[in-house]
Amino acid sequence: MSKELVNLTQQLHNSGSLKVWSLIISFFGDSIVDRGGNIAAGTVQTVLDRLDVSDGAVRTAFSRLANDGWIDREKLGRRSFYQLTQEGKTPFSLAAKQIYSPVIKPQLSGDTWLLGVHQDKTVLDTTAFSNLIELQNRSVLILNPLSSDEVRLHKKGFLCVTGQCKEVPEWVVNQLRPADWPDQVASLQKAFAKLSRKPPQEPLAALASRTLLIHQWRRVLLRYASLPAALKGQSLVLENECRHFVGDLYHKLTTPAESWLDEHGQSRKGSLPAAKINPASRFTAQYLKLNTL
């Protein structure tokens, strides 16, 4: 048993930052969806046992996810099998590129921006707009807007200005980023530092560690809106440092983690099938290429 994993797990439990239902979603998204999506409850429990999550907590989490429509359950005899519904799959799938992208190169492009300002804090149906970013004041930004975007904003009483800018001020970046986001990034690297120096090679410990790593990275990253590099300012430096750290540790853990899933992972049809996309490609340019096909 990895002492570093035990200490890290205890630290996260003590801080109250481990939500079991969310941890299960991270495990499904990272390890199971690309392997057919169906998994035996016993397999999930075996992995979460290594993260000191009790049977009762796992059952409660699965019950919550099923009631919320995120997971389907199938019972065969005394065994239960679970699978993410489309509602459960979609959030992780949409975030996958943001989670697994390689280090992002800062660049200033000739992108066009539409700035809309309203006299009130109007709530917009964001699905009606392309690449819309809501600021914390009464403004919105749209990257490379469609002509219809400006028309719709005008109809809602927005003052609209379209153009290009070569540099985005840090105050704009600060409005888009949670105030404690830099501290969260630093805390993640500090928490996993010992594990990174001595990553477990025992397969089940490696899988549990990888699940915990991607769960914590997902939680930190998705607190920050998915933005183009030009809107991340100096925070992009911090993000890239953490992204490199997470990707490096992820790759150290992946070979033994995948070997455990190959040998012990169980689904409704028996052993888990091979992953559609090699997890070793994550955090590389190859992953981005594979996900644009």
C-alpha positions as CSV (number, residue, x, y, z in Angstrom):
1,M,0.0,0.0,0.0
2,S,1.4,3.4,-1.0
3,K,2.0,5.5,2.1
4,E,1.9,8.7,0.0
5,L,-1.6,7.7,-1.3
6,V,-2.8,6.9,2.2
7,N,-1.6,10.2,3.6
8,L,-3.1,12.2,0.6
9,T,-6.4,10.4,0.9
10,Q,-6.6,11.1,4.6
11,Q,-5.7,14.7,4.1
12,L,-8.5,15.2,1.5
13,H,-11.1,13.4,3.7
14,N,-10.2,15.6,6.6
15,S,-10.6,18.7,4.5
16,G,-14.1,17.6,3.4
17,S,-13.2,18.0,-0.3
18,L,-14.0,14.5,-1.4
19,K,-17.6,14.2,-2.6
20,V,-18.2,10.5,-3.4
21,W,-20.8,11.0,-6.1
22,S,-18.5,13.4,-7.9
23,L,-15.5,11.1,-7.5
24,I,-17.5,8.3,-9.1
25,I,-18.2,10.6,-12.1
26,S,-14.5,11.3,-12.4
27,F,-13.8,7.5,-12.3
28,F,-16.4,6.8,-15.0
29,G,-15.2,9.6,-17.2
30,D,-11.5,8.9,-16.9
31,S,-11.5,5.1,-16.9
32,I,-14.8,3.6,-17.9
33,V,-16.6,5.6,-20.7
34,D,-13.9,4.8,-23.3
35,R,-14.1,1.1,-22.2
36,G,-17.7,0.6,-23.1
37,G,-19.2,2.6,-20.2
38,N,-20.6,-0.3,-18.2
39,I,-19.0,-1.4,-14.9
40,A,-19.7,-3.8,-12.1
41,A,-20.5,-2.2,-8.7
42,G,-17.9,-4.4,-7.2
43,T,-15.2,-3.1,-9.4
44,V,-16.0,0.5,-8.5
45,Q,-16.0,-0.4,-4.8
46,T,-12.6,-2.1,-5.0
47,V,-11.1,1.0,-6.5
48,L,-12.8,3.4,-4.0
49,D,-11.8,1.1,-1.1
50,R,-8.2,2.3,-1.8
51,L,-9.4,5.8,-1.3
52,D,-11.0,4.9,2.0
53,V,-14.6,5.2,0.8
54,S,-16.9,2.9,2.6
55,D,-19.5,0.5,1.0
56,G,-22.3,2.6,2.5
57,A,-21.0,5.9,1.1
58,V,-20.7,4.3,-2.4
59,R,-24.2,2.9,-2.3
60,T,-25.6,6.3,-1.2
61,A,-23.7,8.0,-4.0
62,F,-25.0,5.6,-6.6
63,S,-28.5,6.0,-5.3
64,R,-28.2,9.8,-5.6
65,L,-26.8,9.6,-9.1
66,A,-29.5,7.2,-10.2
67,N,-32.3,9.4,-8.7
68,D,-30.8,12.5,-10.5
69,G,-30.8,10.6,-13.8
70,W,-27.0,10.5,-14.2
71,I,-26.6,6.7,-13.9
72,D,-28.6,3.6,-15.0
73,R,-28.5,0.5,-12.8
74,E,-29.0,-3.1,-14.0
75,K,-29.2,-6.0,-11.6
76,L,-28.2,-9.5,-12.7
77,G,-28.7,-12.0,-9.9
78,R,-26.9,-10.6,-6.9
79,R,-24.6,-8.4,-9.0
80,S,-25.3,-4.8,-9.9
81,F,-23.9,-2.9,-13.0
82,Y,-23.9,0.8,-13.6
83,Q,-23.6,3.0,-16.7
84,L,-23.6,6.7,-17.2
85,T,-26.7,8.1,-18.9
86,Q,-26.3,10.7,-21.6
87,E,-27.0,13.3,-18.9
88,G,-24.2,11.9,-16.8
89,K,-21.8,11.6,-19.7
90,T,-22.2,15.0,-21.3
91,P,-20.6,17.2,-18.6
92,F,-17.4,15.1,-18.6
93,S,-17.3,14.7,-22.4
94,L,-17.7,18.5,-22.9
95,A,-14.9,19.1,-20.4
96,A,-12.6,16.4,-21.6
97,K,-10.5,18.6,-24.0
98,Q,-10.1,21.2,-21.2
99,I,-9.1,18.5,-18.8
100,Y,-6.7,16.5,-21.0
101,S,-5.2,19.2,-23.3
102,P,-1.5,19.6,-23.3
103,V,0.2,22.8,-22.2
104,I,-1.4,25.7,-23.9
105,K,0.7,28.1,-25.9
106,P,-0.1,31.8,-25.2
107,Q,-0.9,33.6,-28.4
108,L,-2.5,36.9,-29.5
109,S,-4.7,36.3,-32.5
110,G,-6.8,38.4,-34.8
111,D,-10.0,37.1,-33.3
112,T,-13.0,39.4,-33.4
113,W,-14.9,40.2,-30.2
114,L,-18.4,41.4,-29.6
115,L,-18.8,43.3,-26.3
116,G,-22.4,43.8,-25.1
117,V,-23.3,46.0,-22.2
118,H,-26.7,46.2,-20.6
119,Q,-28.1,48.6,-18.0
120,D,-29.3,45.7,-15.8
121,K,-27.8,42.4,-14.8
122,T,-29.8,40.6,-17.4
123,V,-29.8,36.8,-17.4
124,L,-29.2,35.4,-20.8
125,D,-30.0,32.0,-22.3
126,T,-26.3,31.2,-23.1
127,T,-27.2,28.3,-25.3
128,A,-28.6,30.8,-27.8
129,F,-25.2,32.4,-28.4
130,S,-21.9,31.2,-29.8
131,N,-18.8,31.3,-27.5
132,L,-20.5,33.7,-25.0
133,I,-18.5,34.6,-21.9
134,E,-20.4,36.4,-19.1
135,L,-18.5,38.9,-17.1
136,Q,-19.3,39.7,-13.5
137,N,-20.8,43.1,-14.2
138,R,-23.4,43.9,-16.8
139,S,-21.4,42.9,-19.8
140,V,-20.9,39.9,-22.0
141,L,-18.1,39.0,-24.5
142,I,-18.6,36.8,-27.6
143,L,-15.5,35.4,-29.4
144,N,-15.8,35.5,-33.2
145,P,-19.5,36.3,-33.1
146,L,-22.1,35.3,-35.6
147,S,-24.1,38.1,-37.2
148,S,-27.2,36.8,-35.5
149,D,-25.5,37.1,-32.0
150,E,-25.4,40.9,-32.3
151,V,-29.0,41.0,-33.5
152,R,-30.2,38.9,-30.6
153,L,-28.3,41.1,-28.1
154,H,-29.7,44.3,-29.6
155,K,-33.2,42.9,-29.2
156,K,-32.5,42.4,-25.5
157,G,-31.4,46.0,-25.1
158,F,-27.7,45.6,-25.2
159,L,-25.2,48.2,-26.4
160,C,-22.9,46.2,-28.7
161,V,-19.4,47.0,-29.9
162,T,-17.5,44.7,-32.3
163,G,-13.8,44.8,-32.9
164,Q,-10.4,43.3,-32.2
165,C,-8.0,43.9,-29.3
166,K,-4.3,42.9,-29.2
167,E,-4.1,42.6,-25.4
168,V,-6.7,41.9,-22.7
169,P,-6.3,43.8,-19.4
170,E,-5.7,41.7,-16.3
171,W,-8.9,43.2,-14.7
172,V,-10.9,41.4,-17.3
173,V,-9.1,38.2,-16.6
174,N,-9.7,38.7,-12.8
175,Q,-13.5,38.9,-13.5
176,L,-13.5,35.6,-15.3
177,R,-11.4,33.7,-12.7
178,P,-12.4,32.8,-9.1
179,A,-10.3,35.0,-6.7
180,D,-8.8,31.9,-5.0
181,W,-8.1,30.1,-8.2
182,P,-4.3,30.6,-8.0
183,D,-4.3,29.2,-4.5
184,Q,-6.3,26.2,-5.6
185,V,-3.8,25.4,-8.4
186,A,-0.9,25.7,-5.9
187,S,-2.6,23.5,-3.3
188,L,-3.2,20.7,-5.9
189,Q,0.5,20.6,-6.8
190,K,1.5,20.7,-3.1
191,A,-1.0,17.9,-2.2
192,F,0.3,15.5,-4.9
193,A,4.0,16.5,-4.7
194,K,5.1,13.4,-2.6
195,L,3.0,11.1,-4.8
196,S,4.6,12.5,-7.9
197,R,8.1,11.9,-6.5
198,K,7.2,8.3,-5.6
199,P,4.2,7.2,-7.8
200,P,2.8,3.8,-6.8
201,Q,3.4,1.1,-9.4
202,E,1.2,-1.5,-7.7
203,P,-1.7,-1.5,-10.3
204,L,-4.7,-0.9,-8.0
205,A,-2.9,1.8,-6.0
206,A,-1.9,3.5,-9.4
207,L,-5.5,3.4,-10.6
208,A,-6.9,4.8,-7.3
209,S,-4.2,7.5,-7.4
210,R,-5.0,8.4,-11.0
211,T,-8.7,8.7,-10.3
212,L,-8.0,11.0,-7.3
213,L,-5.6,13.1,-9.4
214,I,-8.0,13.6,-12.3
215,H,-10.8,14.3,-9.9
216,Q,-9.0,17.0,-8.1
217,W,-7.7,18.5,-11.3
218,R,-11.2,18.5,-12.8
219,R,-12.6,20.3,-9.7
220,V,-9.9,23.0,-9.8
221,L,-9.9,23.5,-13.6
222,L,-13.7,23.6,-14.0
223,R,-14.0,26.4,-11.5
224,Y,-12.4,28.5,-14.2
225,A,-14.5,29.2,-17.3
226,S,-13.4,27.5,-20.5
227,L,-11.7,30.5,-22.1
228,P,-9.4,31.1,-25.1
229,A,-5.7,31.7,-24.1
230,A,-6.0,35.4,-24.8
231,L,-8.5,35.8,-21.9
232,K,-6.4,34.0,-19.3
233,G,-3.7,36.6,-18.9
234,Q,-1.0,35.8,-16.4
235,S,-3.1,33.0,-15.0
236,L,-2.2,30.9,-18.0
237,V,1.3,30.6,-16.7
238,L,0.0,29.0,-13.5
239,E,-2.4,26.8,-15.4
240,N,0.4,25.5,-17.6
241,E,2.6,24.7,-14.7
242,C,-0.1,22.7,-13.1
243,R,-1.2,21.1,-16.4
244,H,2.4,19.9,-16.9
245,F,2.5,18.6,-13.4
246,V,-0.8,16.7,-13.6
247,G,0.0,15.3,-17.1
248,D,3.4,14.1,-16.0
249,L,2.0,12.3,-12.9
250,Y,-0.9,11.0,-15.0
251,H,1.4,9.3,-17.4
252,K,3.5,7.8,-14.6
253,L,0.4,6.1,-13.3
254,T,-1.3,5.1,-16.5
255,T,0.5,1.9,-17.4
256,P,-0.1,0.1,-14.1
257,A,-3.6,1.6,-13.8
258,E,-4.7,0.3,-17.2
259,S,-3.2,-3.1,-16.4
260,W,-5.5,-3.4,-13.4
261,L,-8.5,-2.5,-15.4
262,D,-7.5,-5.0,-18.1
263,E,-7.1,-7.8,-15.6
264,H,-9.8,-7.1,-12.9
265,G,-12.3,-4.7,-14.4
266,Q,-15.7,-6.3,-14.8
267,S,-18.7,-5.2,-16.9
268,R,-22.1,-6.8,-17.7
269,K,-20.4,-8.7,-20.6
270,G,-17.4,-9.9,-18.6
271,S,-14.0,-8.2,-18.8
272,L,-13.8,-4.6,-19.8
273,P,-13.0,-4.0,-23.5
274,A,-9.9,-2.0,-24.5
275,A,-10.2,1.7,-24.4
276,K,-11.2,3.4,-27.7
277,I,-8.5,6.1,-27.1
278,N,-5.2,5.2,-25.5
279,P,-5.1,7.0,-22.2
280,A,-1.4,7.5,-22.7
281,S,-2.3,10.0,-25.4
282,R,-4.0,12.4,-22.9
283,F,-2.2,15.6,-22.2
284,T,-0.5,15.4,-25.6
285,A,-1.2,17.0,-29.0
286,Q,-2.2,13.5,-30.2
287,Y,-5.1,13.5,-27.9
288,L,-6.4,16.8,-29.4
289,K,-6.0,15.3,-32.9
290,L,-7.9,12.2,-31.9
291,N,-10.7,14.2,-30.5
292,T,-11.3,16.3,-33.6
293,L,-11.9,13.4,-35.9
